[in-house]
Amino acid sequence: MAGVVPGVLTSAAASLVLHRVGLAGAHSPVMAPPVNLIGSMVRNLLLPLLVLAFAEAFRRGGELARDVEGLV
């Protein structure tokens, strides 16, 4: 859930600013960014898991390199 909150807050803040300066409405030249819950969830939750998986793979690779260092 914490991975989705920044996207929602960004959209809400942009919408509030546009309302306060009078640029909100159907005929406004600008609009707040859309809230993309699925995309932000994938980006904010799965991307750190991918980085952790790569870190673990490199750690294990380093261990294997140290283990076989004197064998060849």
CHARMM internal coordinates of N, CA and C (Angstrom, degrees):
IC EDIT
DIST 1 N 1 CA 1.4476
DIST 1 CA 1 C 1.5228
ANGL 1 N 1 CA 1 C 111.43
DIST 1 C 2 N 1.3238
ANGL 1 CA 1 C 2 N 116.86
DIHE 1 N 1 CA 1 C 2 N -36.38
DIST 2 N 2 CA 1.4616
ANGL 1 C 2 N 2 CA 119.71
DIHE 1 CA 1 C 2 N 2 CA -178.51
DIST 2 CA 2 C 1.5176
ANGL 2 N 2 CA 2 C 111.45
DIHE 1 C 2 N 2 CA 2 C -67.41
DIST 2 C 3 N 1.3199
ANGL 2 CA 2 C 3 N 118.20
DIHE 2 N 2 CA 2 C 3 N -21.01
DIST 3 N 3 CA 1.4481
ANGL 2 C 3 N 3 CA 120.81
DIHE 2 CA 2 C 3 N 3 CA 177.95
DIST 3 CA 3 C 1.5139
ANGL 3 N 3 CA 3 C 113.28
DIHE 2 C 3 N 3 CA 3 C -76.51
DIST 3 C 4 N 1.3175
ANGL 3 CA 3 C 4 N 118.04
DIHE 3 N 3 CA 3 C 4 N -18.19
DIST 4 N 4 CA 1.4588
ANGL 3 C 4 N 4 CA 122.45
DIHE 3 CA 3 C 4 N 4 CA -178.24
DIST 4 CA 4 C 1.5250
ANGL 4 N 4 CA 4 C 111.65
DIHE 3 C 4 N 4 CA 4 C -94.39
DIST 4 C 5 N 1.2964
ANGL 4 CA 4 C 5 N 117.54
DIHE 4 N 4 CA 4 C 5 N -26.12
DIST 5 N 5 CA 1.4626
ANGL 4 C 5 N 5 CA 122.47
DIHE 4 CA 4 C 5 N 5 CA -173.92
DIST 5 CA 5 C 1.5333
ANGL 5 N 5 CA 5 C 113.29
DIHE 4 C 5 N 5 CA 5 C -58.92
DIST 5 C 6 N 1.3432
ANGL 5 CA 5 C 6 N 121.25
DIHE 5 N 5 CA 5 C 6 N -42.78
DIST 6 N 6 CA 1.4740
ANGL 5 C 6 N 6 CA 118.64
DIHE 5 CA 5 C 6 N 6 CA -179.61
DIST 6 CA 6 C 1.5241
ANGL 6 N 6 CA 6 C 113.74
DIHE 5 C 6 N 6 CA 6 C -58.58
DIST 6 C 7 N 1.3131
ANGL 6 CA 6 C 7 N 118.43
DIHE 6 N 6 CA 6 C 7 N -39.04
DIST 7 N 7 CA 1.4621
ANGL 6 C 7 N 7 CA 120.46
DIHE 6 CA 6 C 7 N 7 CA 178.79
DIST 7 CA 7 C 1.5147
ANGL 7 N 7 CA 7 C 112.53
DIHE 6 C 7 N 7 CA 7 C -65.54
DIST 7 C 8 N 1.3144
ANGL 7 CA 7 C 8 N 115.76
DIHE 7 N 7 CA 7 C 8 N -40.63
DIST 8 N 8 CA 1.4621
ANGL 7 C 8 N 8 CA 120.08
DIHE 7 CA 7 C 8 N 8 CA 179.49
DIST 8 CA 8 C 1.5272
ANGL 8 N 8 CA 8 C 110.13
DIHE 7 C 8 N 8 CA 8 C -68.11
DIST 8 C 9 N 1.3286
ANGL 8 CA 8 C 9 N 117.42
DIHE 8 N 8 CA 8 C 9 N -42.31
DIST 9 N 9 CA 1.4653
ANGL 8 C 9 N 9 CA 120.36
DIHE 8 CA 8 C 9 N 9 CA 179.95
DIST 9 CA 9 C 1.5194
ANGL 9 N 9 CA 9 C 111.93
DIHE 8 C 9 N 9 CA 9 C -66.04
DIST 9 C 10 N 1.3222
ANGL 9 CA 9 C 10 N 117.87
DIHE 9 N 9 CA 9 C 10 N -36.20
DIST 10 N 10 CA 1.4617
ANGL 9 C 10 N 10 CA 121.06
DIHE 9 CA 9 C 10 N 10 CA 177.84
DIST 10 CA 10 C 1.5182
ANGL 10 N 10 CA 10 C 110.63
DIHE 9 C 10 N 10 CA 10 C -62.62
DIST 10 C 11 N 1.3012
ANGL 10 CA 10 C 11 N 116.90
DIHE 10 N 10 CA 10 C 11 N -46.26
DIST 11 N 11 CA 1.4589
ANGL 10 C 11 N 11 CA 120.85
DIHE 10 CA 10 C 11 N 11 CA 179.40
DIST 11 CA 11 C 1.5296
ANGL 11 N 11 CA 11 C 111.19
DIHE 10 C 11 N 11 CA 11 C -65.24
DIST 11 C 12 N 1.3202
ANGL 11 CA 11 C 12 N 117.12
DIHE 11 N 11 CA 11 C 12 N -41.81
DIST 12 N 12 CA 1.4679
ANGL 11 C 12 N 12 CA 120.33
DIHE 11 CA 11 C 12 N 12 CA 179.84
DIST 12 CA 12 C 1.5247
ANGL 12 N 12 CA 12 C 111.16
DIHE 11 C 12 N 12 CA 12 C -65.39
DIST 12 C 13 N 1.3236
ANGL 12 CA 12 C 13 N 117.53
DIHE 12 N 12 CA 12 C 13 N -41.15
DIST 13 N 13 CA 1.4614
ANGL 12 C 13 N 13 CA 120.79
DIHE 12 CA 12 C 13 N 13 CA 179.31
DIST 13 CA 13 C 1.5269
ANGL 13 N 13 CA 13 C 111.18
DIHE 12 C 13 N 13 CA 13 C -65.82
DIST 13 C 14 N 1.3212
ANGL 13 CA 13 C 14 N 116.85
DIHE 13 N 13 CA 13 C 14 N -42.15
DIST 14 N 14 CA 1.4611
ANGL 13 C 14 N 14 CA 120.12
DIHE 13 CA 13 C 14 N 14 CA 178.38
DIST 14 CA 14 C 1.5229
ANGL 14 N 14 CA 14 C 110.85
DIHE 13 C 14 N 14 CA 14 C -63.41
DIST 14 C 15 N 1.3087
ANGL 14 CA 14 C 15 N 116.89
DIHE 14 N 14 CA 14 C 15 N -40.56
DIST 15 N 15 CA 1.4624
ANGL 14 C 15 N 15 CA 120.70
DIHE 14 CA 14 C 15 N 15 CA 178.75
DIST 15 CA 15 C 1.5286
ANGL 15 N 15 CA 15 C 111.20
DIHE 14 C 15 N 15 CA 15 C -64.33
DIST 15 C 16 N 1.3313
ANGL 15 CA 15 C 16 N 116.97
DIHE 15 N 15 CA 15 C 16 N -41.95
DIST 16 N 16 CA 1.4662
ANGL 15 C 16 N 16 CA 120.08
DIHE 15 CA 15 C 16 N 16 CA 177.97
DIST 16 CA 16 C 1.5304
ANGL 16 N 16 CA 16 C 111.91
DIHE 15 C 16 N 16 CA 16 C -63.02
DIST 16 C 17 N 1.3069
ANGL 16 CA 16 C 17 N 117.06
DIHE 16 N 16 CA 16 C 17 N -42.08
DIST 17 N 17 CA 1.4764
ANGL 16 C 17 N 17 CA 120.65
DIHE 16 CA 16 C 17 N 17 CA 179.25
DIST 17 CA 17 C 1.5157
ANGL 17 N 17 CA 17 C 109.96
DIHE 16 C 17 N 17 CA 17 C -63.22
DIST 17 C 18 N 1.3212
ANGL 17 CA 17 C 18 N 117.77
DIHE 17 N 17 CA 17 C 18 N -44.13
DIST 18 N 18 CA 1.4669
ANGL 17 C 18 N 18 CA 120.34
DIHE 17 CA 17 C 18 N 18 CA -179.94
DIST 18 CA 18 C 1.5256
ANGL 18 N 18 CA 18 C 111.39
DIHE 17 C 18 N 18 CA 18 C -63.65
DIST 18 C 19 N 1.3328
ANGL 18 CA 18 C 19 N 117.60
DIHE 18 N 18 CA 18 C 19 N -37.20
DIST 19 N 19 CA 1.4650
ANGL 18 C 19 N 19 CA 119.87
DIHE 18 CA 18 C 19 N 19 CA 177.01
DIST 19 CA 19 C 1.5232
ANGL 19 N 19 CA 19 C 111.19
DIHE 18 C 19 N 19 CA 19 C -66.73
DIST 19 C 20 N 1.3199
ANGL 19 CA 19 C 20 N 117.09
DIHE 19 N 19 CA 19 C 20 N -39.54
DIST 20 N 20 CA 1.4721
ANGL 19 C 20 N 20 CA 119.88
DIHE 19 CA 19 C 20 N 20 CA -177.38
DIST 20 CA 20 C 1.5194
ANGL 20 N 20 CA 20 C 112.82
DIHE 19 C 20 N 20 CA 20 C -69.54
DIST 20 C 21 N 1.3343
ANGL 20 CA 20 C 21 N 117.05
DIHE 20 N 20 CA 20 C 21 N -34.96
DIST 21 N 21 CA 1.4723
ANGL 20 C 21 N 21 CA 118.69
DIHE 20 CA 20 C 21 N 21 CA 179.81
DIST 21 CA 21 C 1.5239
ANGL 21 N 21 CA 21 C 111.90
DIHE 20 C 21 N 21 CA 21 C -89.69
DIST 21 C 22 N 1.3169
ANGL 21 CA 21 C 22 N 117.82
DIHE 21 N 21 CA 21 C 22 N 0.02
DIST 22 N 22 CA 1.4558
ANGL 21 C 22 N 22 CA 121.87
DIHE 21 CA 21 C 22 N 22 CA 174.95
DIST 22 CA 22 C 1.5203
ANGL 22 N 22 CA 22 C 114.50
DIHE 21 C 22 N 22 CA 22 C 82.55
DIST 22 C 23 N 1.3060
ANGL 22 CA 22 C 23 N 118.13
DIHE 22 N 22 CA 22 C 23 N 21.38
DIST 23 N 23 CA 1.4642
ANGL 22 C 23 N 23 CA 120.92
DIHE 22 CA 22 C 23 N 23 CA -179.67
DIST 23 CA 23 C 1.5231
ANGL 23 N 23 CA 23 C 112.89
DIHE 22 C 23 N 23 CA 23 C -104.09
DIST 23 C 24 N 1.3024
ANGL 23 CA 23 C 24 N 117.66
DIHE 23 N 23 CA 23 C 24 N 9.73
DIST 24 N 24 CA 1.4669
ANGL 23 C 24 N 24 CA 120.04
DIHE 23 CA 23 C 24 N 24 CA 179.19
DIST 24 CA 24 C 1.5185
ANGL 24 N 24 CA 24 C 108.85
DIHE 23 C 24 N 24 CA 24 C -90.22
DIST 24 C 25 N 1.2847
ANGL 24 CA 24 C 25 N 117.11
DIHE 24 N 24 CA 24 C 25 N 145.75
DIST 25 N 25 CA 1.4575
ANGL 24 C 25 N 25 CA 121.41
DIHE 24 CA 24 C 25 N 25 CA 177.81
DIST 25 CA 25 C 1.5035
ANGL 25 N 25 CA 25 C 111.20
DIHE 24 C 25 N 25 CA 25 C 143.89
DIST 25 C 26 N 1.3326
ANGL 25 CA 25 C 26 N 114.56
DIHE 25 N 25 CA 25 C 26 N 178.19
DIST 26 N 26 CA 1.4610
ANGL 25 C 26 N 26 CA 119.75
DIHE 25 CA 25 C 26 N 26 CA -175.73
DIST 26 CA 26 C 1.5231
ANGL 26 N 26 CA 26 C 112.77
DIHE 25 C 26 N 26 CA 26 C -70.35
DIST 26 C 27 N 1.3230
ANGL 26 CA 26 C 27 N 118.19
DIHE 26 N 26 CA 26 C 27 N -32.67
DIST 27 N 27 CA 1.4612
ANGL 26 C 27 N 27 CA 121.42
DIHE 26 CA 26 C 27 N 27 CA -176.13
DIST 27 CA 27 C 1.5242
ANGL 27 N 27 CA 27 C 112.36
DIHE 26 C 27 N 27 CA 27 C -103.51
DIST 27 C 28 N 1.2951
ANGL 27 CA 27 C 28 N 117.75
DIHE 27 N 27 CA 27 C 28 N 22.94
DIST 28 N 28 CA 1.4579
ANGL 27 C 28 N 28 CA 122.35
DIHE 27 CA 27 C 28 N 28 CA -178.84
DIST 28 CA 28 C 1.5362
ANGL 28 N 28 CA 28 C 110.27
DIHE 27 C 28 N 28 CA 28 C -76.94
DIST 28 C 29 N 1.3456
ANGL 28 CA 28 C 29 N 117.46
DIHE 28 N 28 CA 28 C 29 N 141.52
DIST 29 N 29 CA 1.4637
ANGL 28 C 29 N 29 CA 120.04
DIHE 28 CA 28 C 29 N 29 CA 178.43
DIST 29 CA 29 C 1.5321
ANGL 29 N 29 CA 29 C 113.12
DIHE 28 C 29 N 29 CA 29 C -74.88
DIST 29 C 30 N 1.3221
ANGL 29 CA 29 C 30 N 117.92
DIHE 29 N 29 CA 29 C 30 N -14.50
DIST 30 N 30 CA 1.4593
ANGL 29 C 30 N 30 CA 121.79
DIHE 29 CA 29 C 30 N 30 CA 179.36
DIST 30 CA 30 C 1.5220
ANGL 30 N 30 CA 30 C 108.91
DIHE 29 C 30 N 30 CA 30 C -127.51
DIST 30 C 31 N 1.3272
ANGL 30 CA 30 C 31 N 115.71
DIHE 30 N 30 CA 30 C 31 N 158.91
DIST 31 N 31 CA 1.4560
ANGL 30 C 31 N 31 CA 119.59
DIHE 30 CA 30 C 31 N 31 CA 177.58
DIST 31 CA 31 C 1.5210
ANGL 31 N 31 CA 31 C 109.50
DIHE 30 C 31 N 31 CA 31 C -146.94
DIST 31 C 32 N 1.3024
ANGL 31 CA 31 C 32 N 116.05
DIHE 31 N 31 CA 31 C 32 N 157.12
DIST 32 N 32 CA 1.4658
ANGL 31 C 32 N 32 CA 121.76
DIHE 31 CA 31 C 32 N 32 CA 178.90
DIST 32 CA 32 C 1.5263
ANGL 32 N 32 CA 32 C 108.81
DIHE 31 C 32 N 32 CA 32 C -69.43
DIST 32 C 33 N 1.3269
ANGL 32 CA 32 C 33 N 117.24
DIHE 32 N 32 CA 32 C 33 N 150.05
DIST 33 N 33 CA 1.4679
ANGL 32 C 33 N 33 CA 118.87
DIHE 32 CA 32 C 33 N 33 CA 178.54
DIST 33 CA 33 C 1.5278
ANGL 33 N 33 CA 33 C 110.54
DIHE 32 C 33 N 33 CA 33 C -65.19
DIST 33 C 34 N 1.3176
ANGL 33 CA 33 C 34 N 116.69
DIHE 33 N 33 CA 33 C 34 N 144.13
DIST 34 N 34 CA 1.4714
ANGL 33 C 34 N 34 CA 118.69
DIHE 33 CA 33 C 34 N 34 CA -179.57
DIST 34 CA 34 C 1.5267
ANGL 34 N 34 CA 34 C 111.08
DIHE 33 C 34 N 34 CA 34 C -71.29
DIST 34 C 35 N 1.3057
ANGL 34 CA 34 C 35 N 115.42
DIHE 34 N 34 CA 34 C 35 N 151.62
DIST 35 N 35 CA 1.4606
ANGL 34 C 35 N 35 CA 121.15
DIHE 34 CA 34 C 35 N 35 CA 177.58
DIST 35 CA 35 C 1.5312
ANGL 35 N 35 CA 35 C 107.57
DIHE 34 C 35 N 35 CA 35 C -87.50
DIST 35 C 36 N 1.3205
ANGL 35 CA 35 C 36 N 115.90
DIHE 35 N 35 CA 35 C 36 N 118.15
DIST 36 N 36 CA 1.4594
ANGL 35 C 36 N 36 CA 121.95
DIHE 35 CA 35 C 36 N 36 CA 179.68
DIST 36 CA 36 C 1.5222
ANGL 36 N 36 CA 36 C 107.17
DIHE 35 C 36 N 36 CA 36 C -113.10
DIST 36 C 37 N 1.3310
ANGL 36 CA 36 C 37 N 116.40
DIHE 36 N 36 CA 36 C 37 N 88.25
DIST 37 N 37 CA 1.4642
ANGL 36 C 37 N 37 CA 120.48
DIHE 36 CA 36 C 37 N 37 CA -174.59
DIST 37 CA 37 C 1.5197
ANGL 37 N 37 CA 37 C 112.32
DIHE 36 C 37 N 37 CA 37 C -66.45
DIST 37 C 38 N 1.3142
ANGL 37 CA 37 C 38 N 118.21
DIHE 37 N 37 CA 37 C 38 N -40.18
DIST 38 N 38 CA 1.4653
ANGL 37 C 38 N 38 CA 120.48
DIHE 37 CA 37 C 38 N 38 CA -177.71
DIST 38 CA 38 C 1.5271
ANGL 38 N 38 CA 38 C 110.00
DIHE 37 C 38 N 38 CA 38 C -68.51
DIST 38 C 39 N 1.3164
ANGL 38 CA 38 C 39 N 117.29
DIHE 38 N 38 CA 38 C 39 N -47.12
DIST 39 N 39 CA 1.4601
ANGL 38 C 39 N 39 CA 120.62
DIHE 38 CA 38 C 39 N 39 CA -179.80
DIST 39 CA 39 C 1.5149
ANGL 39 N 39 CA 39 C 112.67
DIHE 38 C 39 N 39 CA 39 C -63.76
DIST 39 C 40 N 1.3228
ANGL 39 CA 39 C 40 N 117.06
DIHE 39 N 39 CA 39 C 40 N -41.32
DIST 40 N 40 CA 1.4603
ANGL 39 C 40 N 40 CA 119.29
DIHE 39 CA 39 C 40 N 40 CA 179.88
DIST 40 CA 40 C 1.5204
ANGL 40 N 40 CA 40 C 110.93
DIHE 39 C 40 N 40 CA 40 C -70.81
DIST 40 C 41 N 1.3358
ANGL 40 CA 40 C 41 N 116.78
DIHE 40 N 40 CA 40 C 41 N -32.28
DIST 41 N 41 CA 1.4586
ANGL 40 C 41 N 41 CA 119.34
DIHE 40 CA 40 C 41 N 41 CA 178.21
DIST 41 CA 41 C 1.5258
ANGL 41 N 41 CA 41 C 110.22
DIHE 40 C 41 N 41 CA 41 C -66.95
DIST 41 C 42 N 1.3198
ANGL 41 CA 41 C 42 N 116.49
DIHE 41 N 41 CA 41 C 42 N -43.17
DIST 42 N 42 CA 1.4574
ANGL 41 C 42 N 42 CA 120.43
DIHE 41 CA 41 C 42 N 42 CA 179.32
DIST 42 CA 42 C 1.5309
ANGL 42 N 42 CA 42 C 109.79
DIHE 41 C 42 N 42 CA 42 C -64.26
DIST 42 C 43 N 1.3033
ANGL 42 CA 42 C 43 N 115.93
DIHE 42 N 42 CA 42 C 43 N -46.53
DIST 43 N 43 CA 1.4566
ANGL 42 C 43 N 43 CA 120.53
DIHE 42 CA 42 C 43 N 43 CA -177.50
DIST 43 CA 43 C 1.5273
ANGL 43 N 43 CA 43 C 111.55
DIHE 42 C 43 N 43 CA 43 C -66.71
DIST 43 C 44 N 1.3065
ANGL 43 CA 43 C 44 N 118.18
DIHE 43 N 43 CA 43 C 44 N -43.74
DIST 44 N 44 CA 1.4609
ANGL 43 C 44 N 44 CA 121.27
DIHE 43 CA 43 C 44 N 44 CA -172.73
DIST 44 CA 44 C 1.5207
ANGL 44 N 44 CA 44 C 114.32
DIHE 43 C 44 N 44 CA 44 C -87.44
DIST 44 C 45 N 1.3012
ANGL 44 CA 44 C 45 N 118.37
DIHE 44 N 44 CA 44 C 45 N -17.67
DIST 45 N 45 CA 1.4629
ANGL 44 C 45 N 45 CA 120.05
DIHE 44 CA 44 C 45 N 45 CA -179.92
DIST 45 CA 45 C 1.5265
ANGL 45 N 45 CA 45 C 112.89
DIHE 44 C 45 N 45 CA 45 C -107.52
DIST 45 C 46 N 1.3251
ANGL 45 CA 45 C 46 N 117.26
DIHE 45 N 45 CA 45 C 46 N -41.27
DIST 46 N 46 CA 1.4565
ANGL 45 C 46 N 46 CA 119.54
DIHE 45 CA 45 C 46 N 46 CA -176.13
DIST 46 CA 46 C 1.5217
ANGL 46 N 46 CA 46 C 113.07
DIHE 45 C 46 N 46 CA 46 C -85.69
DIST 46 C 47 N 1.3115
ANGL 46 CA 46 C 47 N 118.36
DIHE 46 N 46 CA 46 C 47 N -29.47
DIST 47 N 47 CA 1.4622
ANGL 46 C 47 N 47 CA 120.48
DIHE 46 CA 46 C 47 N 47 CA 179.30
DIST 47 CA 47 C 1.5256
ANGL 47 N 47 CA 47 C 112.15
DIHE 46 C 47 N 47 CA 47 C -62.30
DIST 47 C 48 N 1.3319
ANGL 47 CA 47 C 48 N 120.62
DIHE 47 N 47 CA 47 C 48 N -45.06
DIST 48 N 48 CA 1.4697
ANGL 47 C 48 N 48 CA 119.19
DIHE 47 CA 47 C 48 N 48 CA 174.82
DIST 48 CA 48 C 1.5217
ANGL 48 N 48 CA 48 C 113.08
DIHE 47 C 48 N 48 CA 48 C -61.69
DIST 48 C 49 N 1.3249
ANGL 48 CA 48 C 49 N 117.97
DIHE 48 N 48 CA 48 C 49 N -34.56
DIST 49 N 49 CA 1.4591
ANGL 48 C 49 N 49 CA 119.83
DIHE 48 CA 48 C 49 N 49 CA 176.60
DIST 49 CA 49 C 1.5297
ANGL 49 N 49 CA 49 C 111.20
DIHE 48 C 49 N 49 CA 49 C -65.45
DIST 49 C 50 N 1.3152
ANGL 49 CA 49 C 50 N 116.96
DIHE 49 N 49 CA 49 C 50 N -37.81
DIST 50 N 50 CA 1.4594
ANGL 49 C 50 N 50 CA 120.85
DIHE 49 CA 49 C 50 N 50 CA 176.54
DIST 50 CA 50 C 1.5245
ANGL 50 N 50 CA 50 C 111.03
DIHE 49 C 50 N 50 CA 50 C -64.81
DIST 50 C 51 N 1.3197
ANGL 50 CA 50 C 51 N 116.81
DIHE 50 N 50 CA 50 C 51 N -41.87
DIST 51 N 51 CA 1.4702
ANGL 50 C 51 N 51 CA 120.64
DIHE 50 CA 50 C 51 N 51 CA 177.98
DIST 51 CA 51 C 1.5286
ANGL 51 N 51 CA 51 C 110.39
DIHE 50 C 51 N 51 CA 51 C -63.55
DIST 51 C 52 N 1.3203
ANGL 51 CA 51 C 52 N 117.81
DIHE 51 N 51 CA 51 C 52 N -41.35
DIST 52 N 52 CA 1.4580
ANGL 51 C 52 N 52 CA 120.78
DIHE 51 CA 51 C 52 N 52 CA 177.61
DIST 52 CA 52 C 1.5279
ANGL 52 N 52 CA 52 C 111.71
DIHE 51 C 52 N 52 CA 52 C -64.48
DIST 52 C 53 N 1.3217
ANGL 52 CA 52 C 53 N 117.07
DIHE 52 N 52 CA 52 C 53 N -37.41
DIST 53 N 53 CA 1.4643
ANGL 52 C 53 N 53 CA 120.15
DIHE 52 CA 52 C 53 N 53 CA 178.00
DIST 53 CA 53 C 1.5237
ANGL 53 N 53 CA 53 C 110.60
DIHE 52 C 53 N 53 CA 53 C -65.13
DIST 53 C 54 N 1.3271
ANGL 53 CA 53 C 54 N 117.70
DIHE 53 N 53 CA 53 C 54 N -42.08
DIST 54 N 54 CA 1.4634
ANGL 53 C 54 N 54 CA 120.79
DIHE 53 CA 53 C 54 N 54 CA 176.54
DIST 54 CA 54 C 1.5213
ANGL 54 N 54 CA 54 C 111.21
DIHE 53 C 54 N 54 CA 54 C -64.09
DIST 54 C 55 N 1.3282
ANGL 54 CA 54 C 55 N 117.22
DIHE 54 N 54 CA 54 C 55 N -39.71
DIST 55 N 55 CA 1.4663
ANGL 54 C 55 N 55 CA 120.14
DIHE 54 CA 54 C 55 N 55 CA 179.50
DIST 55 CA 55 C 1.5204
ANGL 55 N 55 CA 55 C 110.47
DIHE 54 C 55 N 55 CA 55 C -63.34
DIST 55 C 56 N 1.3239
ANGL 55 CA 55 C 56 N 116.79
DIHE 55 N 55 CA 55 C 56 N -41.49
DIST 56 N 56 CA 1.4677
ANGL 55 C 56 N 56 CA 120.19
DIHE 55 CA 55 C 56 N 56 CA 178.39
DIST 56 CA 56 C 1.5291
ANGL 56 N 56 CA 56 C 111.05
DIHE 55 C 56 N 56 CA 56 C -66.04
DIST 56 C 57 N 1.3249
ANGL 56 CA 56 C 57 N 117.46
DIHE 56 N 56 CA 56 C 57 N -39.18
DIST 57 N 57 CA 1.4643
ANGL 56 C 57 N 57 CA 120.39
DIHE 56 CA 56 C 57 N 57 CA 178.66
DIST 57 CA 57 C 1.5294
ANGL 57 N 57 CA 57 C 110.76
DIHE 56 C 57 N 57 CA 57 C -63.88
DIST 57 C 58 N 1.3150
ANGL 57 CA 57 C 58 N 117.98
DIHE 57 N 57 CA 57 C 58 N -42.10
DIST 58 N 58 CA 1.4581
ANGL 57 C 58 N 58 CA 120.59
DIHE 57 CA 57 C 58 N 58 CA 178.38
DIST 58 CA 58 C 1.5271
ANGL 58 N 58 CA 58 C 111.73
DIHE 57 C 58 N 58 CA 58 C -68.31
DIST 58 C 59 N 1.3349
ANGL 58 CA 58 C 59 N 116.98
DIHE 58 N 58 CA 58 C 59 N -35.41
DIST 59 N 59 CA 1.4647
ANGL 58 C 59 N 59 CA 119.83
DIHE 58 CA 58 C 59 N 59 CA 177.48
DIST 59 CA 59 C 1.5172
ANGL 59 N 59 CA 59 C 110.12
DIHE 58 C 59 N 59 CA 59 C -64.31
DIST 59 C 60 N 1.3283
ANGL 59 CA 59 C 60 N 116.69
DIHE 59 N 59 CA 59 C 60 N -45.94
DIST 60 N 60 CA 1.4649
ANGL 59 C 60 N 60 CA 120.12
DIHE 59 CA 59 C 60 N 60 CA 178.71
DIST 60 CA 60 C 1.5212
ANGL 60 N 60 CA 60 C 111.23
DIHE 59 C 60 N 60 CA 60 C -65.11
DIST 60 C 61 N 1.3110
ANGL 60 CA 60 C 61 N 117.20
DIHE 60 N 60 CA 60 C 61 N -37.32
DIST 61 N 61 CA 1.4575
ANGL 60 C 61 N 61 CA 120.51
DIHE 60 CA 60 C 61 N 61 CA 177.20
DIST 61 CA 61 C 1.5174
ANGL 61 N 61 CA 61 C 111.46
DIHE 60 C 61 N 61 CA 61 C -63.43
DIST 61 C 62 N 1.3250
ANGL 61 CA 61 C 62 N 116.94
DIHE 61 N 61 CA 61 C 62 N -39.14
DIST 62 N 62 CA 1.4645
ANGL 61 C 62 N 62 CA 120.64
DIHE 61 CA 61 C 62 N 62 CA 175.79
DIST 62 CA 62 C 1.5121
ANGL 62 N 62 CA 62 C 112.31
DIHE 61 C 62 N 62 CA 62 C -63.88
DIST 62 C 63 N 1.3344
ANGL 62 CA 62 C 63 N 116.02
DIHE 62 N 62 CA 62 C 63 N -40.42
DIST 63 N 63 CA 1.4706
ANGL 62 C 63 N 63 CA 119.73
DIHE 62 CA 62 C 63 N 63 CA 177.20
DIST 63 CA 63 C 1.5209
ANGL 63 N 63 CA 63 C 110.99
DIHE 62 C 63 N 63 CA 63 C -62.95
DIST 63 C 64 N 1.3149
ANGL 63 CA 63 C 64 N 117.42
DIHE 63 N 63 CA 63 C 64 N -44.19
DIST 64 N 64 CA 1.4661
ANGL 63 C 64 N 64 CA 120.85
DIHE 63 CA 63 C 64 N 64 CA 179.15
DIST 64 CA 64 C 1.5177
ANGL 64 N 64 CA 64 C 111.12
DIHE 63 C 64 N 64 CA 64 C -63.90
DIST 64 C 65 N 1.3061
ANGL 64 CA 64 C 65 N 117.85
DIHE 64 N 64 CA 64 C 65 N -39.11
DIST 65 N 65 CA 1.4611
ANGL 64 C 65 N 65 CA 121.10
DIHE 64 CA 64 C 65 N 65 CA 179.43
DIST 65 CA 65 C 1.5340
ANGL 65 N 65 CA 65 C 110.01
DIHE 64 C 65 N 65 CA 65 C -64.17
DIST 65 C 66 N 1.3271
ANGL 65 CA 65 C 66 N 118.12
DIHE 65 N 65 CA 65 C 66 N -40.29
DIST 66 N 66 CA 1.4533
ANGL 65 C 66 N 66 CA 121.12
DIHE 65 CA 65 C 66 N 66 CA 177.86
DIST 66 CA 66 C 1.5324
ANGL 66 N 66 CA 66 C 111.92
DIHE 65 C 66 N 66 CA 66 C -68.83
DIST 66 C 67 N 1.3319
ANGL 66 CA 66 C 67 N 116.44
DIHE 66 N 66 CA 66 C 67 N -35.36
DIST 67 N 67 CA 1.4745
ANGL 66 C 67 N 67 CA 120.61
DIHE 66 CA 66 C 67 N 67 CA -179.35
DIST 67 CA 67 C 1.5329
ANGL 67 N 67 CA 67 C 112.65
DIHE 66 C 67 N 67 CA 67 C -68.08
DIST 67 C 68 N 1.3039
ANGL 67 CA 67 C 68 N 117.54
DIHE 67 N 67 CA 67 C 68 N -38.06
DIST 68 N 68 CA 1.4683
ANGL 67 C 68 N 68 CA 120.34
DIHE 67 CA 67 C 68 N 68 CA -176.16
DIST 68 CA 68 C 1.5198
ANGL 68 N 68 CA 68 C 112.38
DIHE 67 C 68 N 68 CA 68 C -96.60
DIST 68 C 69 N 1.3182
ANGL 68 CA 68 C 69 N 117.39
DIHE 68 N 68 CA 68 C 69 N 7.79
DIST 69 N 69 CA 1.4568
ANGL 68 C 69 N 69 CA 120.98
DIHE 68 CA 68 C 69 N 69 CA -174.89
DIST 69 CA 69 C 1.5322
ANGL 69 N 69 CA 69 C 112.02
DIHE 68 C 69 N 69 CA 69 C -60.47
DIST 69 C 70 N 1.3134
ANGL 69 CA 69 C 70 N 120.09
DIHE 69 N 69 CA 69 C 70 N -42.42
DIST 70 N 70 CA 1.4519
ANGL 69 C 70 N 70 CA 122.01
DIHE 69 CA 69 C 70 N 70 CA -176.74
DIST 70 CA 70 C 1.5168
ANGL 70 N 70 CA 70 C 114.50
DIHE 69 C 70 N 70 CA 70 C -93.11
DIST 70 C 71 N 1.3368
ANGL 70 CA 70 C 71 N 118.61
DIHE 70 N 70 CA 70 C 71 N 0.08
DIST 71 N 71 CA 1.4533
ANGL 70 C 71 N 71 CA 120.99
DIHE 70 CA 70 C 71 N 71 CA -175.91
DIST 71 CA 71 C 1.5251
ANGL 71 N 71 CA 71 C 113.21
DIHE 70 C 71 N 71 CA 71 C -81.21
DIST 71 C 72 N 1.2878
ANGL 71 CA 71 C 72 N 118.48
DIHE 71 N 71 CA 71 C 72 N -30.26
DIST 72 N 72 CA 1.4623
ANGL 71 C 72 N 72 CA 120.68
DIHE 71 CA 71 C 72 N 72 CA -175.63
DIST 72 CA 72 C 1.5130
ANGL 72 N 72 CA 72 C 110.63
DIHE 71 C 72 N 72 CA 72 C -101.81
END
COOR INIT
IC SEED 1 N 1 CA 1 C
IC BUILD
